[in-house]
């Protein structure tokens, strides 16, 4: 192998705390051939603002995922996995104790960076996508019972030929059930934290690097959600996690970073959120460049949400929203420089006085946190401009994510409507996208898709639950977010993932990519593919 390469142009961005979300998963038995060896590639080092500079030639020991570098000399990531990024969710992997192997698969489909822009700024409307191999393209982690597949971004977006399987125990329904990502050791590569809420709870970090994810460092057991952000403003990413303290109780803890490769961190403290969280998100609501924490609780058919502001002096008092919610995110939908609280109130449809079918609620941010002068906005399927009609069990807002799909500087919102019934087909599911603007989030320009929409692979079938998971992620590095949506009920319990491209006018149904477990080399015994997404 020669060691000469063309210089890699640094892809820089300011620091960000895009929402990092947490999900649950399980496992499978991967197949696939080893990737070919790759040309020498320059090492990257971290420079100010999270950009990486080429400094010296490097020959990857494991080769590239699915082949050689793209025309820009960017590496898609290699077989060995190391730390993890965020799971856009989400945000933003640690492999469970049940992990037995890591392998690379190469297939042909039909058809982030360590720290992003300052949270809450219009420049960061697209959010930060997890970037495990530091090539400037967002990466997506897809999990199910006992395994996860990392889809590496490329110049053309999601490509099944650039993927990595993190294998575990297919019988372990809790494995890979919780995922988040971010740069936990400060090396400039996002890492992936993975949790297992099965019979033997476990949490680990899989470390990011120039060849993709590799290695595994066990942590304490976090059977609940996790999220990465800089919650104390020291310039280092921290991890917030819900921790089991026994007798059916949990508490939220802040693990201050950076983390060492042995799993140690600077310090640990308890965070009062007032909620037993089912999911967590991070963003900058008051514009102080410190991550704030959104907690969404799930319990007994009702849920509450709360916000606590981060600062250099610790977390502030709890702001309780007391809204029946399924999901949440923090993003700047009106471009004023403050992240807004976006809540998916899918459970509202079950409440006597709630919005029929569910809604999305926006509480606008400001210098003091949530604005006391601007009224919350509530948008449902009966709002002007929004496709569809609200029906009791639609669950509009069951899942949501935020990003800038058209590059206009305003965060948009993708919404899962997993129980939507269409043309007599019960619970087939849909995805709706609402647009941000200088006026905030409105129904103007909203779009909705399902499997009978022209250009979308598949067909509406009962109980598909299309839209169960949604993720807005920039996988081609153009500054606009694309849409990944998944359901684990496609073809029974096999599951499937769809990837929608974006352009100057937003998302499009042109060249939608469909990925199932067989597409990435997984055998039929592996079920519930795309049950959880993180990127």
N, C-alpha and C positions, 0 to 999 in steps of 0.2 A: 504494500500500500504506500502510495506517495504521501508526503505530509504537507504538501503545499495546497492551500485553499485560497479562494478569493476572500477578501475581507468581508466580514458580516457587518452590515449597517446596523448600529444599535437602534433598538426600538424603545424609546424612553417614554415614561409617563410619570406624573406626580403620584404621590401616595393616595390610596383610596381604601375605604372600607365598604365595598359593595356588599349587599346583603349576602350572608352565607347561611345556607339552610341545612337542615338535617333530615335524613330520611332513613328508612329501614330496609333491610334486604335479606337474601339467602344465598345458596351456593350451587355451583355446577362444575362439571368435569370438562375442561377445555381440550380442544384438539387443534392441530395446526402445525405447520412446519416452521423451523427456525428461520429467522430473517437473514438475508445475505449480509455479509460484511459490508461496511460502508466506507466511503472515502474519509480521509482525515478531516477532522472538524475542529475549528478553533475552540479552545476553552473560553468560557465567559466568566467575567468577574462582575461583581455588583458595583455599580457606580451610583452617584447621587441620583435620587428620584427613581431608583429601581431599574435603570437601563443597564444593559449588559454589553460590555465591550469585548471584541475578539482580541485575545492577548497572546495565545500561543497555540500551535497545532496540537490536535488531540485525536487519536485513533480510538473510537469506541470499541470496547472489548466485546460487546454483544451484537454489534451491527444495528442497522436501522429497522424500524417496524415496517415491514412490507416493502422494502426496497431502498433506493438511493435518495439523496436530498432533492428537494424541489429546485426549480431554476434559480431561485434566490439563495441557494445554499443553505436552506434551513433544514434541520434534522427533525423528522417526525417523532422521534423518541424510540427507544430500544427495548429489547426484551426484558432486561432486568429492571425491577421497579425499585424505587427508593422512597422518598418521603411523599407527601401528598399535597395537593393544592386545595382549593376550596370547592365546595359543591354549590355553586351558585347557587348556591343554591347556591350556590349555593354553593353558592358559598362558599362552599369552600370548607394521602389516605392512609389511614392506619389499617393494617390487615389484622384480622382476628387471630386468636391463638389456634383456630381451626384451620388456618391457611396451610396448605401442604405444598403448593407449587405455584409458580408464576410462569406463564408461557405466552408466546406471541402467536397470533393467528393472522393469516393473510387471506383476504377475500376480495372479490370484485363486486361492487354494488351495482344494481340497476339504477338506471336513471342517473391570555391573561398575563400575565406578567405578575411579579411578586407584589406589587403595590400599584394601584391605579391612580387616577386623578383624584384631587381633593374631594372627599365625599361631600355631596350636597351642591357641588358646582355644576353649571350647565355643561362644562367640558366632560363631566363624569356621568352624563345621563345614560350612556350605554352601559355603565357599570363595569366592574372588573371581572373578566372571565378567568377561571383557573387556567394556569399555564404551567404544566408539570415539567416540560422539557425546555422552557425558556426560548422557544422559537418565535414568540410574538403572536401565536395563534391560540385561541382559547381551546381548552380540552374539556371533554364531557365524560363523567363517570356514570355508568348505567349499572344498577345492581338488581339482584333478585335473590331467590333463596340460595344462600351459600356461595355466591360468587359475584364478581363485578367485572365489567368490561370497560376499559378506558378507551374512548374514541378520541384520537389525536387530531387536532385541527390542521388544516393545510391551506394553501393559497386559494383553493377552490371550496373550502369549507369542510364539512364532515366527509370522511372517506373511510369506508370499511376496510380498506387495505392498510390503514394505519391505526391498528388497534392492539390492545394488550389485555389479556385475560388474567385476572387475579383469582386464582382458583381456591376453593374451599371445600366444605362438606355439603353436598347437595341435600342431605337430610336435615341440615341445620337451618331451620326456618328463620332464626334470629340473626344468622351471620350476615354481615354487610348491611345490617338493618339501619345503621346510623352513619351518615357520611358528611364531612365538611372539609374545606380545604383552605390553604393559605400558607404563606412562607413563615414557618415556625422557627427555623434556625437562622434566618437572616442571610442565607446564601444566594438569594435572588431567584430561587426556584420554588414554586408552590409545592406544598406537600399535601398528602391526603390522609385525613384521620378517619378511621373506620371503626365502628362499634358493633358489638354483638349483644343483643338483649335476650339471647337464648337461655338454656338451662345453666350454662356456665358463662356469665357475662364477661366480656373482654373488650379492650380498646387498644388500638395500636396506631402508630404513625408509619406510613409508607413514604419514603423520602423522594422528593423530586430532584432532578439533575439533568445534565445535557443529553442523557440517553433515555430520559423518561423516569418513571417510577421504579424504585428498587429498594431492597432491604426492608426490614420491619423492626420497629422498636415497641415493645409492649408498654402500655401505660396502666394506670389504675382503671378499674371498671367504671365506665360511664354508660349505664343502660338507657340514658335519656338523650335528648338532642344536644348538639354542640354547635358553636359558631366561632369564627376567627375574626379578630379586629384589634385595633390599637385602642384599648379602652382607658388607658392612663396617659396617653399622649407622649410617651417616651420614645416614639419612633420604632418600637419593636412590636410585632404582632403577639397578641395574647389569645388564649383559648378560654371560652366560657362553656361550661358543660353542666348538665343536670346530673347529679350524682346520687345514687341510692345510698341512703343512710340507715336502712333496715326498717322492719315492721311496716312495709308498704309506703314509707315516706321517702322523699327526695329533697335535696336542696341544690340551689344553683351556686356554682363556685367559679371564681376567676383564677385561672392559672396564668400568671404573668410570664411573658416570654422575655428573651428568646429561650428556646428549648435546646438542650444538648442532644447529641445522637444517642445518649444513654437514657433519654426520656426525662431527665431532670429539668426543672424550670426555676425561675428566680424566686417566686413565692406563690402562696395560695391563700385565698380568702373567700368568705361567703358573700354572696350578692343577694340582697333582698329585692325580689321582683314582685312579691305578692301573688305569684302565679306558679302553679306546678306545670312547667312548660311541656307542650307537645312539639313545639318548634321554636326556633330562635332566629333573629336576624340582626344585622349590624348596619349602621349608617350614621351620618352626621346631621342630626335634626336641627341643632342650634348654630351650626357654622363655625365651631371652634376648632375644627380639624382633629377632634377626638371622637372615636367611635361611641355611639350610643347603642343601647341594647333593647330590642323589642322581643317580648316573650308572648307567645300565644299558647294558652292552656287548652287542654282537651280532657274533659271528664264528665261523666254522667249525662251525656247528650247535650251539655251546654259548655260554653267555654268563655273565658275572659282573656283580655289582652292587656299588657302593661308596658310602659316605657320607663327606663331609667337612663338618665344622662351620664355619660362618662366624663371624667375630668382628670387633671393631674393630681387632684386631691381625693379621688375616689368617686364612687357613684353617688348621684343625688337621690332625692326622694322619689317614691313610686308614683307614676301617673297611671291610674287605672281607667281603662276605656269601657269596661263592663259591656262588651258587645259579644253577641253569640257568633264566634268566628271559627273558621277552619284553618286560615293561613294568613301570612303577613309579610310585608317587605318594607324597606325604607329606601326611598328614591325621590329625586327632585322632579316632580311632574310639571311644575310651572316655571322652572328656570330661574328662580329667585336666589339661588345659592344655598338653600336650605333643603335637606331631605325631608320628605313628607311621609307620614305614616299611612300605608296602604294596607287595608285589612279586607280579607275575603270572608264575607259573612254569609256563607252558604247555608248555615244552619238557621238563618232568619226565616227561611221558607216554612220551617216547622213551628214558628212562633205565631200566636194569634194576631199580634199587631206588627209582625215583621213584614218585610218586602216579599211579595209572593215570588218564590223560586230562588230567593237569595239576592245578595247585592255585594258591591264593592264599596267600601267606605274610605274616604280620604280625609285625614286631619292634617292640615298644613303646618309645616315647620316654620320657625322664626328664631330670632336671636335669644329668646327666653325658653326655647323648646317648642312644644306644640302651641300654635298661635291661639291667643284668647280673643282675638278680634275677627278672625275669619271663621265662618260657619263650616262645619264638616259637610262634605259632599257625599251623597249616596246615589249610586248608579246601579240599576238592575236592567233586566231585559225589557221592561216596559218603559224605560227612559227613552226619550226621543233620540233617534239615530242608532240605537242598539238593535241589532238583528234579533229576531225571535220574540217569543211571548213568555212571560213569567208563569211557571206552573209550580205547584207546591213542592214537588220533590226534585226539581232540577239540580239543586246544589250549585248554583252560579256562584263561583268563588271558592269551591272546594280546594283548589290549589291556585296559586298565582305567582308570577314572577315579574320583575321590572327590568327594562332595558330600553335603548333608543333604537327602534327598528328602522327609522328613516334618516337618521343622522342630523336631525334639526336641533339637537341640543336639549330636547325635553324627554324625560323618561316616559315610556309607554308601558302599558300593563297587559300581560297575557293572562287569561283567566280560563281555568278548567271548569267545564260544565258537565261533569262526568255522568250525571243521571238525566241529561236531556233526552227526551223522546222526540223523534223526527218522523213525520209522515207515517205514524202508526207503529214505528219500530221503537219498542220500549227500551229506555236506558242505554241507548247506543252511544250517547256522548257527543260533545262538541267543544271547540275552543273559540273564545272570543278575544279580540284585541282592542283595547281602548287607547286613544291617543292623548298624549300630554300636549299642553300648549301654554301660551302666556296667561291664559285664563284658568289654567289647571286642567284636571281630568274632566272630560266631557264625553257625551255619546257621539259627537261629530266625527265622522270618518271611521267609525267602528266597523270591524269586519268579523265574520264568523265562518268557521269551516267544520266539516264533518267528513266521514269517509265516502259519502255520496257526492261531495263537492267535486266538480270537474278538476282533474289534475292531481287529486289526492288518491294514492293507491289504497285498494281495499274496497269494502262495501259496508254500509250500515247494517249491523246485525244486532239482535236483542242482547243486551247486557255486555256489549263491547266495552263500555265505559271509556271511550276515546276522550282524551283530555284529563285523565286521572292525575297525571304529572305534567307540568309545563316548566320549561327553562328557557330564558332568553340569554343567548350566549353568542359572542363574536368569535366564530371559529375560522374565519378567513382573514381576519386582521384589517378589515376595511373601515372599522370604527362604527359599524352598524350591527345591531344584534339580530341574529337569526333565531328561529323558534325550533326547539326540540320538544316534542310531546310524546308521551308514552302511556300505555295501558298494559297491565298484566293479565287482562281478560280477553285479549284478541286470540281467536282460534282456541276457545276454551280457556285454558290457563297457560298457554304458551307465551303470550305477550308480544309486544311489538313497539318499535320506536319510529317516529316520523320526524324528518328534518325539513323545515321550510326556509328558503333563502330570502334575503332582503335586498332592497335597493333604495333609490332616492325617494320612491313613493311608498316605501314600507314593505311588508312581507308579501310574498307572491306564491301562488300555487304552481308556478313553472318549475319543473325539474325537482319536485319533492322527492326526497330519498326515503325509502322504507327499509328498516333493518330489523330482522328477527333473530332469535337465538341461533338458528341454523346458518344465518348469513355470516356470523362470526365464528362458525365452526363448533358450536355447542350441540351436543346430542339431544335426542328427543326427551330424555328423562329430565332435562333441566327445564323447569317451569318458571312462570312469573317473571319473565324478562321485562325490563323497563318498569318494574314496580316503583323504583325510586331513581331520580336523576339528580346529579350534582355537577355543577360546572361554573 
